[in-house]
Amino acid sequence: MDMKNVLNLRILLALMLSLTMIGCKRSSSSNESRATGWNINDKKGGFQYNNNYKGQEAGPGLVFVEGGTFTMGKVQDDPMHDWNNSPSQQHVQSFYMDETEVTNKMYLEYLDWIKRVYPPDDPNFRLIYEGALPDTLVWRNRLGYSEMMTENYLRHPGYGEYPVVGVTWIQAVEFANWRTDRVNELNLEEAGYIKRDARLSEDITADSNFNTDTYINAPTETYGGNSDILEGGRRKPQTNAAGEPMNVYATRETGIISPKYRLPSEAEWEYAALGLSELRNYNAIRGRKKYPWSGQYTRSGKRKTKGDQLANFKQGKGDYGGIAGWSDDGADITNAVMSYEPNDFGLYDMAGNVAEWVADVYRPIVDDEFSDFNYYRGNVYTKNAINEDGTVKVVTTADIVYDTLSNGKIVARNLPGEILQVPIDENETYQRTNFDKSDNRNFRDGDKRSSRQYGNSFGEDEIDGVSETTKMYNSPQNKIEVDSSGNLIKQYDKSNDRTSLINDNVRVYKGGSWKDRAYWIDPAQRRYFPQDMATDYIGFRCAMSRVGSKSEAKNKSRN
């Protein structure tokens, strides 16, 4: 190529570059909108947004679990022949999970808060505190002495770092909700949006406490509308050109308000337990990931710890820990959290110690044909209740509604300070293709349409004199009612035609426990239990969704 052609090429490239810069003007500042050219976060008013967000930080007690694909339900042994675990390829988004199971000390902090805000000596709140108490009687055995655990396990400091048991699935969900509010309350306080130490004030009562959803949707109603707490935290109140207060309340756009603590889904729990951060699917399929650690065995192969058990589980009939003075796993019942090595994600006790509640409603089949992304069965969609004046309905003491559970216990359905929730209706479902009703727990497996008898004149049951089409899962219909005097009337279903214990109120629990054989500590194993009942071997841990990038490393590199 001669010099003249080279010169012409350079001129052409320079012209193209100049035209590109003219046609696509880049913002000169991070505060200049690429959509309109307006200034974001202008002190005179307008759109406010956190342009300096550095990425989500792990909340208290949580560790990061980077999402990915894995084979869910691949058990290596199946002596029970339950036929409830067909392997399926699933993808899980990145999330956070508790490093350990929720401990007795953590749960006692929750009970202490409830006792202070909803004093059990007040007749209006007695049932709230009682409904949150774990069932300590789960330790009792007709032919075994266990009164020491019944009296001491929950509250004695000797068991403070042991996993809490005797909690129902419902109680675990309520704990997660409470934890969300307490973490966000502290976040807002540290950011200057709430008066310092307001959470410890004597002004915090049943009708004037903090709730995350209320703060987001109706911030002036939080703390019962106590402006001293809500506006007393800002060190330098901002005002616009007209002298009106600006940014008095934090919004989601600030990035200060954390996503909710919740129970992990079954897919999330199993993925996290496998700890596939390094081995991934190839080695798991080859059998190197039968448990949360590498290898096929429950004993350590490392030189320093060779022969030690890697989890707390039942060794054999009449053997819950080993020989005195030379214990196999160092425990006879539960053990303190962090007593064994974590898996590759940094999670402790994902095998053994206690089994754990997960969020899902149980079905024998994981319906991967319908969803293979963030699989979860149990969605019940609700919306905020709206007053006649268009404001959200905040629950007060007079609005508390109590539910009587199948076992006769009474729990509060809602608490003062929360926004009242109602089922979604046609306003949200009309012309939608992704959902068409509020309660989706039995979708494609358990509703009338999924029954073999749907549309037939056969297969009818008579319940209390009323004939209805048989559902796929024909579970007992025990009934419990409260009469006008407040007495419980318990009616057992004595029908001989029941074929299953599965219904929309049984939940999955995962992992083996201190009283389970090694078979159950395979992360893919799954069992179920009624959501309103508790045992001495099921505990729980919380999870939190991740917002933004899939990887923490990618997020840091952008910043």
C-alpha positions in Angstrom: 0.0 0.0 0.0 1.5 3.4 -1.1 1.8 6.5 1.1 -1.2 8.2 -0.6 -3.6 5.3 0.2 -2.3 5.2 3.8 -3.0 8.9 4.2 -6.5 8.5 2.8 -7.3 5.6 5.1 -6.2 7.6 8.2 -8.4 10.5 7.1 -11.4 8.2 6.7 -10.9 6.6 10.1 -10.6 10.0 11.8 -13.8 11.1 10.0 -15.7 8.0 11.2 -14.5 8.5 14.8 -15.6 12.2 14.8 -19.1 11.3 13.4 -19.5 8.6 16.0 -18.6 11.0 18.8 -21.1 13.6 17.4 -23.9 11.0 17.0 -23.4 9.4 20.5 -22.6 12.1 23.1 -21.4 10.4 26.3 -22.3 11.8 29.6 -19.6 14.0 31.1 -20.6 13.0 34.6 -22.0 10.0 36.4 -24.8 12.3 37.6 -25.8 13.3 34.0 -28.6 11.1 32.6 -27.8 9.2 29.5 -31.5 9.3 28.7 -32.3 13.0 29.0 -29.1 14.8 29.8 -30.7 16.1 33.1 -28.7 16.0 36.3 -29.5 13.1 38.6 -29.3 14.0 42.3 -29.7 17.7 41.6 -29.7 19.7 44.8 -32.7 21.7 43.4 -34.8 18.6 43.2 -35.7 15.9 40.7 -34.7 12.3 40.4 -32.6 11.0 43.3 -30.5 7.8 42.8 -27.4 6.2 44.4 -24.8 6.4 41.6 -22.0 5.3 44.0 -23.5 1.9 44.9 -20.6 -0.5 45.4 -22.6 -3.7 45.4 -24.4 -5.8 47.9 -22.7 -6.7 51.1 -23.4 -9.9 52.9 -25.8 -9.3 55.8 -25.1 -10.4 59.4 -24.4 -14.1 59.5 -24.5 -14.7 55.7 -21.9 -15.9 53.2 -22.0 -15.6 49.5 -23.0 -18.5 47.3 -22.4 -17.9 43.6 -25.2 -19.4 41.5 -24.9 -21.8 38.6 -26.2 -25.0 37.1 -26.3 -28.4 38.9 -28.0 -31.8 38.8 -30.7 -31.6 41.5 -32.0 -34.8 43.0 -29.1 -37.1 42.1 -28.9 -39.5 45.1 -26.2 -42.1 45.1 -28.1 -44.6 47.2 -31.8 -45.2 47.4 -32.6 -48.0 49.7 -35.9 -46.4 50.7 -37.2 -46.5 47.1 -39.3 -43.4 47.7 -39.3 -42.5 44.0 -39.4 -38.8 44.9 -36.0 -37.8 43.5 -35.7 -37.8 39.7 -32.4 -36.0 38.7 -33.0 -32.8 36.8 -30.8 -30.0 35.6 -31.5 -26.8 37.4 -30.0 -23.3 37.5 -29.9 -21.3 40.7 -29.2 -17.5 40.9 -26.5 -16.2 43.3 -27.7 -15.8 46.8 -26.5 -15.5 50.4 -27.0 -18.2 53.1 -26.4 -18.3 56.8 -23.0 -19.6 57.7 -24.5 -21.8 60.4 -27.9 -23.0 61.5 -29.9 -20.5 63.6 -28.8 -21.0 67.2 -30.6 -21.0 70.5 -29.0 -17.6 71.4 -30.1 -16.1 68.1 -33.7 -17.3 68.6 -33.7 -16.1 72.3 -32.9 -12.6 71.0 -36.0 -12.8 68.9 -38.1 -13.9 71.9 -36.7 -11.1 74.0 -37.7 -8.5 71.4 -41.2 -9.9 71.2 -41.5 -9.9 75.0 -40.5 -6.2 75.1 -42.7 -5.0 72.3 -45.7 -7.4 72.8 -45.7 -8.0 76.6 -47.2 -11.5 77.3 -48.8 -10.2 80.5 -51.0 -8.0 78.3 -54.1 -10.0 77.3 -53.9 -8.4 73.8 -50.4 -9.9 73.1 -50.2 -13.1 75.2 -50.8 -15.3 72.2 -48.2 -13.6 70.1 -45.4 -14.5 72.5 -46.7 -18.0 73.1 -47.0 -18.6 69.3 -43.3 -17.8 68.9 -42.0 -20.1 71.6 -40.3 -23.3 70.4 -41.9 -26.6 71.6 -39.5 -27.8 74.2 -41.6 -31.0 74.7 -40.3 -32.4 71.5 -37.4 -33.9 73.5 -39.7 -36.2 75.5 -39.6 -39.9 74.7 -42.1 -42.4 76.3 -39.2 -44.8 77.0 -36.3 -42.4 77.5 -35.2 -39.8 80.0 -34.9 -36.4 78.4 -36.2 -33.9 80.9 -32.8 -32.3 81.1 -33.1 -31.2 77.4 -36.8 -30.2 77.9 -35.9 -27.8 80.7 -32.4 -26.6 79.6 -31.8 -27.0 75.8 -33.4 -23.7 74.7 -32.3 -21.3 77.4 -29.2 -22.6 79.2 -25.9 -20.9 78.1 -24.4 -24.3 77.7 -26.5 -24.8 74.7 -26.4 -21.2 73.4 -24.4 -22.0 70.2 -26.4 -25.2 69.5 -29.0 -25.1 66.7 -32.5 -24.2 67.8 -35.0 -27.1 67.5 -38.7 -27.4 68.3 -39.5 -24.7 65.8 -42.2 -25.1 63.1 -41.9 -24.0 59.5 -44.3 -21.1 60.3 -42.1 -20.0 63.2 -39.0 -20.1 61.1 -40.6 -17.9 58.5 -41.7 -15.4 61.2 -38.1 -15.3 62.6 -36.8 -14.5 59.1 -39.3 -11.6 58.8 -38.3 -10.2 62.2 -34.6 -10.5 61.3 -35.2 -8.5 58.1 -36.8 -5.7 60.0 -34.1 -5.5 62.7 -31.2 -5.5 60.1 -32.8 -2.8 58.0 -33.7 -0.8 61.1 -30.0 -0.7 62.0 -28.9 0.0 58.4 -31.2 3.1 58.3 -30.0 4.2 61.7 -26.3 4.0 60.7 -27.1 5.9 57.4 -28.7 8.7 59.4 -32.3 8.2 58.4 -33.5 7.1 61.8 -32.7 8.6 65.2 -29.7 6.9 66.8 -30.6 4.1 69.2 -34.3 4.5 68.4 -34.6 0.7 68.3 -33.8 0.6 72.0 -36.1 3.4 73.0 -39.1 2.9 75.4 -41.2 4.5 72.6 -41.0 1.2 70.6 -44.3 -0.5 71.4 -46.7 -2.8 69.6 -48.2 0.0 67.5 -45.0 2.0 67.0 -42.3 -0.4 65.8 -40.3 -0.7 62.6 -41.4 -2.7 59.6 -39.4 -2.7 56.3 -42.4 -2.9 53.9 -44.2 -0.1 55.8 -41.1 2.1 55.7 -40.9 1.6 51.9 -44.6 2.1 51.1 -45.7 4.5 53.9 -42.6 5.8 55.7 -44.6 8.4 57.7 -46.6 5.5 59.3 -43.5 3.8 60.6 -42.9 3.9 64.4 -46.6 4.8 64.6 -45.8 8.1 62.8 -43.3 9.2 65.4 -41.6 12.1 63.5 -39.0 12.5 66.3 -37.6 9.1 65.4 -38.1 9.2 61.7 -36.7 12.7 61.1 -34.4 13.1 64.1 -31.7 11.0 62.5 -30.6 13.3 59.6 -27.5 15.3 60.6 -27.9 17.7 57.7 -31.5 17.9 56.4 -31.5 18.6 52.6 -33.9 21.1 51.1 -34.7 22.0 47.5 -34.9 25.5 46.0 -38.3 26.1 47.5 -37.0 25.3 51.0 -38.9 22.0 51.1 -37.3 18.9 52.8 -35.6 16.5 50.5 -34.6 12.9 50.9 -36.0 12.7 54.4 -36.7 9.0 53.9 -34.6 6.3 52.3 -36.0 4.5 49.3 -34.9 1.3 47.4 -33.0 3.6 45.1 -30.5 4.4 47.9 -29.4 0.8 48.1 -29.5 1.0 51.9 -32.6 -1.2 52.4 -31.5 -4.8 52.3 -33.4 -7.6 50.6 -35.4 -9.9 52.9 -34.1 -12.7 55.0 -36.1 -15.8 54.1 -35.9 -19.6 54.1 -33.9 -21.0 51.2 -35.7 -22.9 48.5 -35.1 -26.6 48.2 -33.0 -26.0 45.0 -30.9 -23.3 46.8 -30.3 -25.5 49.9 -29.2 -28.5 47.9 -27.0 -26.5 45.6 -25.3 -24.8 48.6 -24.9 -28.1 50.5 -23.1 -29.8 47.6 -20.5 -27.0 47.6 -19.8 -27.2 43.9 -17.8 -24.0 43.7 -14.7 -25.8 42.5 -15.7 -29.3 41.4 -18.8 -28.4 39.5 -21.0 -30.9 37.8 -18.4 -33.2 36.1 -16.9 -34.5 39.3 -20.3 -34.6 41.1 -21.6 -37.0 38.5 -18.5 -39.1 38.8 -19.3 -39.6 42.5 -16.9 -37.3 44.2 -19.7 -35.3 45.8 -21.9 -37.8 47.6 -21.8 -35.5 50.7 -21.0 -31.8 51.2 -17.3 -32.8 51.2 -15.3 -34.6 48.5 -15.2 -38.4 48.5 -17.5 -41.3 49.2 -16.9 -41.6 53.0 -18.0 -39.9 56.2 -14.6 -40.1 57.8 -11.7 -37.7 57.2 -8.8 -38.8 55.1 -6.5 -36.0 56.0 -3.4 -36.9 58.0 -4.1 -34.7 61.0 -7.7 -35.7 61.3 -7.7 -39.1 59.7 -10.6 -41.3 60.9 -12.6 -38.4 62.4 -16.2 -38.2 61.4 -17.0 -35.2 59.3 -20.6 -34.7 60.5 -22.9 -35.4 63.5 -25.2 -38.3 62.6 -26.3 -41.6 64.1 -23.5 -44.2 63.6 -25.7 -47.2 64.1 -28.4 -48.8 66.3 -27.8 -47.5 69.8 -24.8 -45.5 68.7 -25.2 -41.7 68.5 -21.6 -40.7 68.9 -19.2 -43.4 69.6 -17.3 -44.8 72.5 -16.7 -42.6 75.6 -13.3 -41.0 75.5 -12.9 -41.8 71.8 -16.0 -40.3 70.3 -16.6 -40.7 66.5 -18.4 -37.3 66.1 -18.1 -35.6 69.4 -21.8 -35.4 70.1 -24.7 -37.6 71.3 -27.5 -35.1 70.5 -26.9 -31.9 68.6 -23.5 -30.2 68.6 -22.4 -26.6 68.7 -22.4 -25.0 65.3 -19.0 -24.8 63.6 -17.8 -28.0 65.3 -17.0 -29.6 61.9 -15.3 -28.3 58.8 -17.3 -26.1 56.4 -17.9 -27.0 52.8 -16.4 -25.2 49.8 -18.9 -22.3 50.1 -17.9 -21.8 53.8 -21.2 -23.3 55.1 -21.2 -25.3 58.3 -23.3 -28.4 59.1 -25.0 -28.8 55.8 -24.9 -32.5 56.7 -25.8 -33.7 60.1 -26.5 -31.9 63.4 -30.1 -31.0 62.6 -32.1 -31.3 59.4 -33.4 -28.0 58.1 -36.6 -26.5 56.9 -36.7 -25.1 53.4 -39.3 -22.9 51.8 -40.9 -25.4 49.4 -44.3 -27.2 49.6 -43.6 -30.9 49.2 -44.5 -32.9 46.1 -42.9 -36.2 45.0 -42.0 -34.7 41.7 -39.8 -31.6 41.0 -41.5 -30.2 37.9 -38.5 -29.3 35.8 -40.6 -29.5 32.6 -42.3 -26.3 33.7 -39.4 -24.5 35.4 -35.7 -25.2 35.6 -34.6 -21.7 36.8 -34.8 -20.9 40.6 -37.2 -23.7 41.1 -39.6 -23.2 44.0 -43.1 -24.6 44.8 -45.1 -22.5 47.2 -45.8 -19.1 45.7 -48.8 -17.4 47.3 -49.0 -13.9 45.8 -50.5 -11.1 47.8 -50.7 -7.3 47.6 -51.0 -4.4 50.0 -54.5 -3.7 51.3 -55.6 -0.1 50.4 -57.8 2.2 52.4 -60.6 4.2 50.9 -58.3 7.3 50.7 -55.7 5.4 48.7 -53.2 4.9 51.5 -52.0 1.5 52.6 -53.7 -0.3 55.5 -51.2 -0.6 58.4 -52.2 -3.2 61.0 -52.9 -1.9 64.5 -53.5 -3.8 67.8 -57.2 -3.9 67.0 -56.5 -5.5 63.6 -54.5 -8.5 64.8 -55.9 -11.8 63.4 -55.1 -15.1 64.9 -55.0 -18.5 63.2 -55.7 -21.8 64.9 -53.3 -24.4 63.6 -54.1 -28.0 62.9 -52.4 -29.0 66.2 -54.5 -26.5 68.3 -51.8 -23.9 68.7 -52.8 -20.3 68.0 -50.5 -17.9 66.1 -50.8 -14.3 65.0 -51.3 -14.0 61.2 -50.2 -10.4 61.2 -48.6 -8.0 63.7 -49.0 -4.3 64.4 -46.9 -2.0 62.2 -47.1 -4.4 59.2 -49.0 -3.6 56.0 -52.2 -5.8 55.8 -51.8 -8.3 52.9 -54.7 -9.5 50.8 -54.8 -12.0 47.9 -54.2 -10.7 44.4 -57.3 -10.4 42.2 -58.2 -10.0 38.6 -56.6 -6.5 38.5 -53.2 -8.3 38.7 -54.0 -11.4 36.7 -56.1 -10.2 33.8 -54.5 -11.1 30.4 -51.4 -12.4 32.2 -49.7 -15.5 30.9 -47.2 -16.1 33.8 -49.7 -16.4 36.6 -53.5 -16.4 37.0 -54.3 -16.8 40.7 -53.0 -16.0 44.1 -52.3 -19.4 45.6 -50.0 -21.5 43.3 -48.9 -24.2 45.8 -50.7 -27.0 44.0 -50.1 -25.8 40.5 -49.7 -28.8 38.0 -49.6 -31.3 40.9 -52.3 -31.5 43.5 -55.1 -29.3 42.1 -58.3 -30.8 40.7 -57.0 -30.6 37.1 -54.0 -32.7 37.9 -56.2 -35.5 39.3 -56.9 -38.6 37.3 -60.6 -38.1 38.3 -60.9 -34.5 37.1 -64.0 -34.1 34.9 -65.3 -37.6 35.8 -68.4 -38.4 37.8 -66.4 -40.9 39.7 -64.0 -40.5 42.6 -66.1 -38.4 44.9 -65.6 -38.1 48.6 -68.2 -37.1 51.1 -66.8 -34.8 53.7 -69.2 -33.6 56.4 -72.1 -34.5 54.1 -70.6 -32.5 51.2 -69.5 -34.3 48.0 -66.5 -33.0 46.2 -64.2 -34.3 43.5 -61.2 -36.2 44.8 -57.9 -34.4 44.7 -54.7 -36.1 43.7 -53.5 -36.0 47.3 -56.3 -37.3 49.5 -54.9 -36.3 52.9 -56.8 -36.4 56.3 -59.1 -33.5 56.9 -58.8 -33.0 60.7 -60.8 -30.0 61.8 -60.3 -27.7 64.8 -62.6 -24.9 65.7 -63.1 -22.3 68.4 -66.6 -22.0 69.9 -68.2 -18.8 71.2 -66.6 -19.4 74.7 -63.1 -19.7 73.2 -62.9 -23.4 73.7 -61.2 -25.6 71.1 -63.3 -28.2 69.4 -61.0 -30.9 67.9 -62.4 -33.3 65.3 -60.3 -36.1 63.9 -60.8 -37.4 60.4 -61.7 -41.0 60.9 -62.2 -41.8 57.2 -60.7 -45.1 55.9 -60.4 -43.7 52.4 -57.4 -41.4 52.9 -54.4 -42.3 50.7 -51.8 -39.7 51.5 -50.3 -37.4 54.1 -49.3 -34.9 51.4 -51.2 -31.6 51.1 -50.5 -27.9 50.6 -49.4 -27.5 54.2 -46.5 -30.0 54.3 -43.0 -28.6 53.7 -39.7 -30.1 52.6 -36.9 -30.5 55.0 -33.4 -31.4 53.9 -30.2 -32.9 55.3 -29.7 -35.5 58.0 -29.7 -34.9 61.7 -28.1 -36.2 64.9 -30.7 -39.0 65.0 -30.5 -40.0 61.3 -28.2 -42.6 59.6 -25.6 -41.5 57.0 -28.1 -42.2 54.2 -30.0 -39.0 55.0 -27.0 -36.6 54.9 -26.8 -36.9 51.1 -27.8 -33.3 50.1 -30.2 -34.7 47.5 -32.4 -36.6 50.0 -35.7 -35.0 50.7 -38.5 -35.5 53.3 -41.5 -33.6 54.4 -43.3 -32.6 57.6 -46.4 -30.5 58.5 -45.5 -26.8 58.5 -47.2 -26.2 61.9 -45.5 -29.1 63.8 -42.0 -29.3 65.2 -39.4 -32.0 66.2 -36.2 -32.4 68.1 -34.2 -32.8 64.9 -35.3 -30.1 62.5 -33.9 -26.6 62.7 -33.3 -24.0 60.0 -31.1 -21.3 58.5 -31.9 -18.2 56.5 -31.0 -17.1 53.0 -31.1 -13.8 51.1 -31.4 -13.1 47.4 -28.5 -11.3 45.7 -29.2 -8.2 43.7 -27.0 -7.1 40.8 -24.1 -9.1 39.4 -23.9 -12.9 39.6 -20.4 -12.8 40.9 -18.9 -10.7 43.7 -15.6 -10.5 41.8 -17.3 -9.0 38.7 -19.1 -6.5 40.8 -15.8 -5.3 42.4 -14.0 -5.1 39.1 -16.7 -2.7 37.8 -16.2 -0.4 40.8 
